[in-house]
Amino acid sequence: MKQPLFIFPFNGNGLEALDCIDSSRFQFIGFIDDTPEKQGMHDMGFTVFSRDILKEYFDFRIIAVPGSPSSFMVRDQIINSLQLDDHYFTTLIHPKASISPLAKIGNNVLIMSGVVLTANVIIEDHVCILPNTVVHHDSAIGKYTLIGSNCTVAGYTKIGSYCYIGSGSSIINNITVGSNCLIGMGTNVIKDVAHHSKVVGNPARALTS
């Protein structure tokens, strides 16, 4: 029997998550969003519910994918506001992603089309990886981090928790990006990035404005 599945919230990441649903495992019920203007029947054929819909289901799964360059550091607060036990969350992996059998992937992770995770990669809980990003061997991505599309994370790289890695960025091998960091779009990171940093450019430099 297929499990009922919800996506939270109704945003760009959520729309892309639709393509990652395994229809043999899940029955997509609809989106959940707190914005009243978004709620109701959508012209694409799905419904956007308030959180009250969860009271109508005894057993379900949900993938929570909030986050943007302006809100990535509070993703944990948004997700935890659902007040759900861990077992309600699920991970979705697009069928056109390439995942090494040696990779380890946490809970409530969204991996989109074209993503490549090679040997010994670790993806912690509540991570989103957008299309066509490659994470090379022995690298680790911390919890609640968002990685944009067309990024390259070279081997033995550690990216902390609560980070936002902008699309088109490249991170050289064997360095550390601290937690709570923003890497701007198209940035080339060639040395360690300290916690709570914002960097942009080629090579990466501190963002001052």
Beta strands, then each sheet from edge to edge (+ up, - down):
strand 1: 3-8
strand 2: 26-32
strand 3: 40-41
strand 4: 47-49
strand 5: 61-64
strand 6: 92-93
strand 7: 98-99
strand 8: 104-105
strand 9: 110-111
strand 10: 116-117
strand 11: 122-123
strand 12: 128-129
strand 13: 134-135
strand 14: 140-141
strand 15: 146-147
strand 16: 152-153
strand 17: 158-159
strand 18: 164-165
strand 19: 170-171
strand 20: 176-177
strand 21: 182-183
strand 22: 188-189
strand 23: 198-200
strand 24: 205-206
sheet 1: 3+ 4- 2- 1- 5-
sheet 2: 6+ 9+ 12+ 15+ 18+ 21+ 23+ 24-
sheet 3: 7+ 10+ 13+ 16+ 19+ 22+
sheet 4: 8+ 11+ 14+ 17+ 20+
end
